[in-house]
Amino acid sequence: MIGRKKLEERYLTVAETKELLERRKAEGMEENPEEPMFYEARVSLEHAERFAKLKPEQAVELKEKLMELFEWMDERLAAKLVDLMPEDYFDIRVIFSKEDYMPTKEEAGEIIRLLDDYRK
């Protein structure tokens, strides 16, 4: 976009995205109550509302715990795991199939136990 500069870049979970879009919608309601969001943002918010499995605070906390637990875990992988909430080793293998690192069964078990603590 012309005149826009990227200030920072980080990976968000669907729950964090939902919170961000809800905030933008509230700001938009003040500016233009008839059309508070563009179509793309509205569709993105609907998607986030449908697929967010955790509250934003829980998602951030879980993402940080995953990154602390494993030295090879980066923010992108942690966000992906929080969004998808895999239930077994097979699901984790599918998520990591195109990654450079494949977690062992023990590591996958630790990931699943941690995710189970946050499941509804």
MARLUM-575154 format. One record per atom (N, C-alpha, C): residue in one letter; x, y, z. Coordinates in nm, 3 decimals. Each point is the difference from the previous one (the first is absolute). Layout:
BEGIN
@res=A; X=X; Y=Y; Z=Z
...
END
This chain:
BEGIN
@res=M; X=0.084; Y=-0.118; Z=0.000
@res=M; X=-0.084; Y=0.118; Z=0.000
@res=M; X=0.088; Y=0.124; Z=0.000
@res=I; X=-0.046; Y=0.098; Z=-0.069
@res=I; X=0.075; Y=0.125; Z=-0.010
@res=I; X=-0.008; Y=0.073; Z=0.133
@res=G; X=0.115; Y=0.043; Z=0.048
@res=G; X=0.004; Y=0.079; Z=0.122
@res=G; X=-0.010; Y=-0.081; Z=0.128
@res=R; X=0.005; Y=-0.130; Z=-0.011
@res=R; X=-0.007; Y=-0.083; Z=0.120
@res=R; X=0.133; Y=-0.068; Z=0.022
@res=K; X=0.040; Y=-0.007; Z=0.123
@res=K; X=0.128; Y=-0.060; Z=0.035
@res=K; X=-0.026; Y=-0.110; Z=0.104
@res=K; X=0.059; Y=-0.115; Z=-0.020
@res=K; X=-0.017; Y=-0.109; Z=0.093
@res=K; X=0.082; Y=0.029; Z=0.125
@res=L; X=-0.067; Y=0.007; Z=0.114
@res=L; X=0.068; Y=0.031; Z=0.125
@res=L; X=0.053; Y=-0.124; Z=0.069
@res=E; X=-0.079; Y=-0.108; Z=-0.005
@res=E; X=0.045; Y=-0.125; Z=0.060
@res=E; X=-0.078; Y=-0.114; Z=-0.063
@res=E; X=0.052; Y=-0.119; Z=0.019
@res=E; X=-0.066; Y=-0.118; Z=-0.055
@res=E; X=0.005; Y=-0.109; Z=0.105
@res=R; X=-0.116; Y=-0.061; Z=0.027
@res=R; X=-0.005; Y=-0.112; Z=0.092
@res=R; X=-0.118; Y=-0.087; Z=-0.037
@res=Y; X=0.003; Y=-0.123; Z=0.045
@res=Y; X=-0.105; Y=-0.097; Z=-0.031
@res=Y; X=-0.108; Y=0.007; Z=0.106
@res=L; X=-0.125; Y=0.008; Z=-0.046
@res=L; X=-0.114; Y=0.006; Z=0.089
@res=L; X=-0.079; Y=-0.130; Z=-0.009
@res=T; X=-0.061; Y=-0.036; Z=0.110
@res=T; X=-0.094; Y=-0.112; Z=-0.002
@res=T; X=-0.135; Y=0.054; Z=-0.048
@res=V; X=-0.091; Y=-0.090; Z=-0.031
@res=V; X=-0.134; Y=0.042; Z=-0.042
@res=V; X=-0.069; Y=0.077; Z=0.112
@res=A; X=0.021; Y=-0.042; Z=0.124
@res=A; X=-0.061; Y=0.069; Z=0.114
@res=A; X=0.052; Y=0.144; Z=0.012
@res=E; X=0.130; Y=0.020; Z=-0.019
@res=E; X=0.056; Y=0.135; Z=0.006
@res=E; X=-0.052; Y=0.085; Z=-0.115
@res=T; X=-0.014; Y=-0.062; Z=-0.117
@res=T; X=-0.052; Y=0.071; Z=-0.117
@res=T; X=-0.144; Y=0.042; Z=0.024
@res=K; X=-0.078; Y=-0.088; Z=0.061
@res=K; X=-0.140; Y=0.033; Z=0.032
@res=K; X=-0.007; Y=0.123; Z=0.089
@res=E; X=0.082; Y=0.002; Z=0.104
@res=E; X=0.001; Y=0.114; Z=0.091
@res=E; X=0.038; Y=0.129; Z=-0.073
@res=L; X=0.101; Y=-0.007; Z=-0.085
@res=L; X=0.045; Y=0.116; Z=-0.077
@res=L; X=-0.111; Y=0.051; Z=-0.093
@res=L; X=-0.067; Y=-0.092; Z=-0.070
@res=L; X=-0.106; Y=0.040; Z=-0.091
@res=L; X=-0.122; Y=0.056; Z=0.074
@res=E; X=-0.030; Y=-0.054; Z=0.117
@res=E; X=-0.110; Y=0.054; Z=0.080
@res=E; X=0.029; Y=0.143; Z=0.044
@res=R; X=0.127; Y=0.023; Z=0.036
@res=R; X=0.040; Y=0.136; Z=0.038
@res=R; X=-0.014; Y=0.096; Z=-0.118
@res=R; X=0.043; Y=-0.046; Z=-0.119
@res=R; X=-0.009; Y=0.083; Z=-0.120
@res=R; X=-0.147; Y=0.028; Z=-0.036
@res=K; X=-0.087; Y=-0.100; Z=0.023
@res=K; X=-0.142; Y=0.018; Z=-0.028
@res=K; X=-0.059; Y=0.106; Z=0.094
@res=A; X=0.037; Y=-0.005; Z=0.127
@res=A; X=-0.049; Y=0.099; Z=0.097
@res=A; X=0.047; Y=0.140; Z=-0.039
@res=E; X=0.125; Y=0.012; Z=-0.045
@res=E; X=0.050; Y=0.130; Z=-0.044
@res=E; X=-0.075; Y=0.047; Z=-0.124
@res=G; X=-0.028; Y=-0.095; Z=-0.090
@res=G; X=-0.073; Y=0.034; Z=-0.122
@res=G; X=-0.143; Y=0.041; Z=0.026
@res=M; X=-0.062; Y=-0.056; Z=0.105
@res=M; X=-0.137; Y=0.037; Z=0.035
@res=M; X=-0.007; Y=0.147; Z=0.041
@res=E; X=0.105; Y=0.048; Z=0.065
@res=E; X=0.003; Y=0.140; Z=0.039
@res=E; X=0.014; Y=0.091; Z=-0.121
@res=E; X=0.079; Y=-0.043; Z=-0.098
@res=E; X=0.025; Y=0.082; Z=-0.118
@res=E; X=-0.114; Y=-0.006; Z=-0.101
@res=N; X=-0.050; Y=-0.122; Z=-0.027
@res=N; X=-0.102; Y=-0.020; Z=-0.101
@res=N; X=-0.092; Y=-0.114; Z=0.043
@res=P; X=-0.107; Y=0.029; Z=0.072
@res=P; X=-0.086; Y=-0.106; Z=0.053
@res=P; X=-0.067; Y=-0.087; Z=-0.108
@res=E; X=-0.020; Y=0.056; Z=-0.121
@res=E; X=-0.066; Y=-0.078; Z=-0.105
@res=E; X=0.091; Y=-0.109; Z=-0.056
@res=E; X=0.128; Y=0.027; Z=-0.013
@res=E; X=0.095; Y=-0.095; Z=-0.056
@res=E; X=0.129; Y=0.008; Z=0.081
@res=P; X=0.005; Y=-0.067; Z=0.117
@res=P; X=0.117; Y=0.013; Z=0.087
@res=P; X=0.125; Y=-0.072; Z=-0.051
@res=M; X=-0.018; Y=-0.100; Z=-0.089
@res=M; X=0.116; Y=-0.078; Z=-0.048
@res=M; X=-0.013; Y=-0.024; Z=-0.151
@res=F; X=0.113; Y=-0.016; Z=-0.065
@res=F; X=-0.001; Y=-0.042; Z=-0.139
@res=F; X=-0.044; Y=-0.145; Z=-0.008
@res=Y; X=-0.042; Y=-0.041; Z=-0.118
@res=Y; X=-0.050; Y=-0.136; Z=-0.021
@res=Y; X=0.102; Y=-0.106; Z=0.046
@res=E; X=0.125; Y=0.017; Z=-0.040
@res=E; X=0.103; Y=-0.099; Z=0.032
@res=E; X=0.019; Y=-0.015; Z=0.151
@res=A; X=-0.002; Y=0.113; Z=0.070
@res=A; X=0.016; Y=-0.003; Z=0.146
@res=A; X=-0.122; Y=-0.067; Z=0.065
@res=R; X=-0.119; Y=0.027; Z=-0.055
@res=R; X=-0.122; Y=-0.060; Z=0.054
@res=R; X=0.003; Y=-0.153; Z=-0.016
@res=V; X=0.041; Y=-0.046; Z=-0.118
@res=V; X=0.009; Y=-0.145; Z=-0.024
@res=V; X=0.108; Y=-0.062; Z=0.090
@res=S; X=0.111; Y=0.070; Z=0.017
@res=S; X=0.106; Y=-0.049; Z=0.088
@res=S; X=-0.048; Y=-0.011; Z=0.144
@res=L; X=-0.078; Y=0.097; Z=0.046
@res=L; X=-0.054; Y=-0.004; Z=0.136
@res=L; X=-0.097; Y=-0.117; Z=0.016
@res=E; X=-0.084; Y=-0.023; Z=-0.099
@res=E; X=-0.093; Y=-0.114; Z=0.005
@res=E; X=0.077; Y=-0.131; Z=0.010
@res=H; X=0.105; Y=-0.012; Z=-0.078
@res=H; X=0.084; Y=-0.120; Z=0.003
@res=H; X=0.064; Y=-0.017; Z=0.137
@res=A; X=0.054; Y=0.107; Z=0.054
@res=A; X=0.066; Y=-0.006; Z=0.131
@res=A; X=-0.099; Y=-0.036; Z=0.110
@res=E; X=-0.122; Y=0.055; Z=-0.007
@res=E; X=-0.102; Y=-0.033; Z=0.099
@res=E; X=-0.037; Y=-0.148; Z=-0.006
@res=R; X=-0.003; Y=-0.054; Z=-0.120
@res=R; X=-0.039; Y=-0.139; Z=-0.018
@res=R; X=0.110; Y=-0.097; Z=0.043
@res=F; X=0.126; Y=0.034; Z=-0.023
@res=F; X=0.108; Y=-0.096; Z=0.019
@res=F; X=0.093; Y=0.026; Z=0.118
@res=A; X=-0.015; Y=0.110; Z=0.070
@res=A; X=0.084; Y=0.025; Z=0.117
@res=A; X=-0.040; Y=-0.098; Z=0.110
@res=K; X=0.096; Y=-0.076; Z=0.049
@res=K; X=-0.029; Y=-0.104; Z=0.099
@res=K; X=0.032; Y=0.044; Z=0.142
@res=L; X=0.073; Y=0.109; Z=0.015
@res=L; X=0.040; Y=0.048; Z=0.132
@res=L; X=-0.028; Y=0.150; Z=0.011
@res=K; X=0.006; Y=0.050; Z=0.121
@res=K; X=-0.004; Y=0.145; Z=0.021
@res=K; X=0.138; Y=0.055; Z=-0.037
@res=P; X=0.008; Y=0.125; Z=-0.042
@res=P; X=0.129; Y=0.057; Z=-0.042
@res=P; X=0.109; Y=-0.011; Z=0.105
@res=E; X=-0.035; Y=0.023; Z=0.128
@res=E; X=0.100; Y=-0.008; Z=0.106
@res=E; X=0.054; Y=-0.142; Z=0.013
@res=Q; X=-0.090; Y=-0.098; Z=-0.010
@res=Q; X=0.041; Y=-0.140; Z=0.009
@res=Q; X=0.089; Y=-0.037; Z=-0.119
@res=A; X=-0.035; Y=0.049; Z=-0.118
@res=A; X=0.078; Y=-0.030; Z=-0.120
@res=A; X=0.142; Y=0.054; Z=0.012
@res=V; X=0.014; Y=0.123; Z=0.049
@res=V; X=0.132; Y=0.060; Z=0.017
@res=V; X=0.081; Y=-0.078; Z=0.103
@res=E; X=-0.065; Y=-0.033; Z=0.111
@res=E; X=0.067; Y=-0.076; Z=0.106
@res=E; X=0.047; Y=-0.137; Z=-0.049
@res=L; X=-0.087; Y=-0.070; Z=-0.073
@res=L; X=0.034; Y=-0.133; Z=-0.051
@res=L; X=0.112; Y=0.009; Z=-0.104
@res=K; X=-0.006; Y=0.101; Z=-0.085
@res=K; X=0.104; Y=0.018; Z=-0.102
@res=K; X=0.136; Y=0.023; Z=0.067
@res=E; X=0.001; Y=0.081; Z=0.104
@res=E; X=0.126; Y=0.027; Z=0.073
@res=E; X=0.050; Y=-0.126; Z=0.070
@res=K; X=-0.089; Y=-0.077; Z=0.061
@res=K; X=0.041; Y=-0.124; Z=0.066
@res=K; X=0.060; Y=-0.098; Z=-0.099
@res=L; X=-0.059; Y=-0.012; Z=-0.117
@res=L; X=0.054; Y=-0.091; Z=-0.102
@res=L; X=0.139; Y=0.043; Z=-0.043
@res=M; X=0.020; Y=0.130; Z=-0.017
@res=M; X=0.132; Y=0.049; Z=-0.043
@res=M; X=0.104; Y=-0.018; Z=0.110
@res=E; X=-0.041; Y=0.010; Z=0.127
@res=E; X=0.092; Y=-0.021; Z=0.112
@res=E; X=0.035; Y=-0.147; Z=0.016
@res=L; X=-0.096; Y=-0.087; Z=-0.025
@res=L; X=0.016; Y=-0.143; Z=0.024
@res=L; X=0.100; Y=-0.063; Z=-0.097
@res=F; X=0.000; Y=0.047; Z=-0.125
@res=F; X=0.087; Y=-0.060; Z=-0.102
@res=F; X=0.086; Y=0.108; Z=-0.065
@res=E; X=0.130; Y=-0.024; Z=-0.006
@res=E; X=0.091; Y=0.100; Z=-0.059
@res=E; X=-0.019; Y=0.011; Z=-0.150
@res=W; X=-0.047; Y=-0.104; Z=-0.065
@res=W; X=-0.019; Y=0.002; Z=-0.145
@res=W; X=-0.132; Y=0.062; Z=-0.042
@res=M; X=-0.087; Y=0.028; Z=0.096
@res=M; X=-0.133; Y=0.054; Z=-0.030
@res=M; X=0.008; Y=0.151; Z=-0.022
@res=D; X=-0.043; Y=0.046; Z=-0.117
@res=D; X=-0.005; Y=0.144; Z=-0.024
@res=D; X=-0.145; Y=0.047; Z=0.010
@res=E; X=-0.017; Y=0.130; Z=-0.013
@res=E; X=-0.133; Y=0.059; Z=0.020
@res=E; X=-0.100; Y=-0.049; Z=-0.105
@res=R; X=0.046; Y=-0.021; Z=-0.121
@res=R; X=-0.088; Y=-0.046; Z=-0.108
@res=R; X=-0.056; Y=-0.139; Z=0.031
@res=L; X=0.086; Y=-0.092; Z=0.040
@res=L; X=-0.046; Y=-0.136; Z=0.033
@res=L; X=-0.089; Y=-0.001; Z=0.123
@res=A; X=0.034; Y=0.080; Z=0.099
@res=A; X=-0.081; Y=0.005; Z=0.121
@res=A; X=-0.139; Y=0.054; Z=-0.031
@res=A; X=-0.009; Y=0.103; Z=-0.083
@res=A; X=-0.130; Y=0.055; Z=-0.038
@res=A; X=-0.081; Y=-0.103; Z=-0.078
@res=K; X=0.067; Y=-0.074; Z=-0.087
@res=K; X=-0.070; Y=-0.103; Z=-0.077
@res=K; X=-0.056; Y=-0.109; Z=0.091
@res=L; X=0.079; Y=-0.041; Z=0.098
@res=L; X=-0.046; Y=-0.103; Z=0.095
@res=L; X=-0.117; Y=0.051; Z=0.084
@res=V; X=0.007; Y=0.125; Z=0.043
@res=V; X=-0.109; Y=0.057; Z=0.081
@res=V; X=-0.127; Y=0.010; Z=-0.084
@res=D; X=0.011; Y=0.038; Z=-0.125
@res=D; X=-0.118; Y=0.011; Z=-0.086
@res=D; X=-0.063; Y=-0.135; Z=-0.031
@res=L; X=0.082; Y=-0.100; Z=-0.027
@res=L; X=-0.052; Y=-0.130; Z=-0.042
@res=L; X=-0.031; Y=-0.094; Z=0.116
@res=M; X=0.067; Y=0.020; Z=0.114
@res=M; X=-0.021; Y=-0.083; Z=0.120
@res=M; X=-0.001; Y=-0.150; Z=-0.034
@res=P; X=0.111; Y=-0.054; Z=-0.049
@res=P; X=0.003; Y=-0.143; Z=-0.037
@res=P; X=-0.029; Y=-0.088; Z=0.122
@res=E; X=-0.062; Y=-0.115; Z=-0.028
@res=E; X=-0.042; Y=-0.088; Z=0.109
@res=E; X=0.088; Y=-0.123; Z=0.018
@res=D; X=0.082; Y=-0.033; Z=-0.099
@res=D; X=0.085; Y=-0.118; Z=0.015
@res=D; X=0.128; Y=0.017; Z=-0.083
@res=Y; X=0.086; Y=-0.101; Z=0.010
@res=Y; X=0.130; Y=0.005; Z=-0.068
@res=Y; X=-0.016; Y=0.009; Z=-0.151
@res=F; X=-0.100; Y=-0.069; Z=-0.054
@res=F; X=-0.022; Y=0.004; Z=-0.145
@res=F; X=-0.030; Y=0.143; Z=-0.046
@res=D; X=-0.085; Y=0.071; Z=0.073
@res=D; X=-0.032; Y=0.139; Z=-0.035
@res=D; X=0.126; Y=0.087; Z=0.002
@res=I; X=0.084; Y=-0.021; Z=0.100
@res=I; X=0.124; Y=0.078; Z=0.009
@res=I; X=0.092; Y=-0.033; Z=-0.117
@res=R; X=0.007; Y=-0.127; Z=-0.038
@res=R; X=0.083; Y=-0.037; Z=-0.115
@res=R; X=-0.048; Y=0.068; Z=-0.127
@res=V; X=-0.132; Y=0.011; Z=-0.017
@res=V; X=-0.054; Y=0.067; Z=-0.118
@res=V; X=0.039; Y=0.149; Z=0.001
@res=I; X=-0.012; Y=0.064; Z=0.115
@res=I; X=0.035; Y=0.143; Z=0.011
@res=I; X=0.148; Y=0.022; Z=-0.031
@res=F; X=0.086; Y=-0.089; Z=0.046
@res=F; X=0.144; Y=0.016; Z=-0.017
@res=F; X=0.054; Y=-0.068; Z=-0.126
@res=S; X=-0.087; Y=-0.052; Z=-0.086
@res=S; X=0.046; Y=-0.078; Z=-0.115
@res=S; X=0.093; Y=0.077; Z=-0.093
@res=K; X=-0.018; Y=0.129; Z=-0.014
@res=K; X=0.085; Y=0.078; Z=-0.091
@res=K; X=0.102; Y=0.085; Z=0.074
@res=E; X=0.016; Y=-0.025; Z=0.127
@res=E; X=0.095; Y=0.076; Z=0.080
@res=E; X=0.136; Y=-0.070; Z=0.002
@res=D; X=0.102; Y=0.074; Z=0.039
@res=D; X=0.134; Y=-0.057; Z=0.009
@res=D; X=0.013; Y=-0.096; Z=0.117
@res=Y; X=-0.081; Y=0.019; Z=0.102
@res=Y; X=0.012; Y=-0.081; Z=0.121
@res=Y; X=-0.130; Y=-0.075; Z=0.024
@res=M; X=0.012; Y=-0.129; Z=0.030
@res=M; X=-0.116; Y=-0.081; Z=0.036
@res=M; X=0.014; Y=-0.039; Z=0.147
@res=P; X=-0.097; Y=0.039; Z=0.084
@res=P; X=0.011; Y=-0.034; Z=0.143
@res=P; X=-0.006; Y=-0.150; Z=0.023
@res=T; X=0.070; Y=-0.044; Z=0.103
@res=T; X=-0.005; Y=-0.142; Z=0.037
@res=T; X=-0.135; Y=-0.028; Z=0.066
@res=K; X=-0.028; Y=-0.128; Z=0.023
@res=K; X=-0.126; Y=-0.036; Z=0.066
@res=K; X=-0.008; Y=0.061; Z=0.139
@res=E; X=0.113; Y=0.004; Z=0.069
@res=E; X=0.002; Y=0.057; Z=0.135
@res=E; X=-0.030; Y=0.150; Z=-0.005
@res=E; X=0.063; Y=0.070; Z=-0.094
@res=E; X=-0.024; Y=0.144; Z=-0.013
@res=E; X=-0.146; Y=0.026; Z=-0.040
@res=A; X=-0.050; Y=-0.081; Z=-0.092
@res=A; X=-0.139; Y=0.014; Z=-0.042
@res=A; X=-0.094; Y=-0.024; Z=0.118
@res=G; X=0.034; Y=-0.098; Z=0.084
@res=G; X=-0.080; Y=-0.027; Z=0.119
@res=G; X=-0.002; Y=0.120; Z=0.094
@res=E; X=0.114; Y=0.065; Z=0.017
@res=E; X=0.007; Y=0.120; Z=0.084
@res=E; X=-0.086; Y=0.112; Z=-0.059
@res=I; X=0.007; Y=0.016; Z=-0.132
@res=I; X=-0.081; Y=0.103; Z=-0.067
@res=I; X=-0.148; Y=-0.028; Z=0.023
@res=I; X=-0.040; Y=-0.123; Z=-0.020
@res=I; X=-0.141; Y=-0.036; Z=0.015
@res=I; X=-0.047; Y=0.019; Z=0.144
@res=R; X=0.083; Y=-0.038; Z=0.097
@res=R; X=-0.036; Y=0.021; Z=0.141
@res=R; X=-0.019; Y=0.148; Z=0.030
@res=L; X=0.088; Y=0.082; Z=-0.053
@res=L; X=-0.012; Y=0.145; Z=0.022
@res=L; X=-0.127; Y=0.054; Z=-0.067
@res=L; X=-0.027; Y=-0.044; Z=-0.121
@res=L; X=-0.121; Y=0.044; Z=-0.070
@res=L; X=-0.126; Y=-0.048; Z=0.072
@res=D; X=0.005; Y=-0.121; Z=0.056
@res=D; X=-0.116; Y=-0.054; Z=0.073
@res=D; X=-0.037; Y=0.087; Z=0.120
@res=D; X=0.099; Y=0.063; Z=0.060
@res=D; X=-0.028; Y=0.089; Z=0.114
@res=D; X=-0.085; Y=0.121; Z=-0.041
@res=Y; X=0.002; Y=0.034; Z=-0.128
@res=Y; X=-0.073; Y=0.118; Z=-0.048
@res=Y; X=-0.125; Y=-0.034; Z=-0.079
@res=R; X=-0.025; Y=-0.127; Z=-0.025
@res=R; X=-0.120; Y=-0.038; Z=-0.076
@res=R; X=-0.126; Y=0.027; Z=0.081
@res=K; X=-0.106; Y=0.032; Z=-0.072
@res=K; X=-0.129; Y=0.026; Z=0.066
@res=K; X=-0.068; Y=-0.132; Z=0.032
END
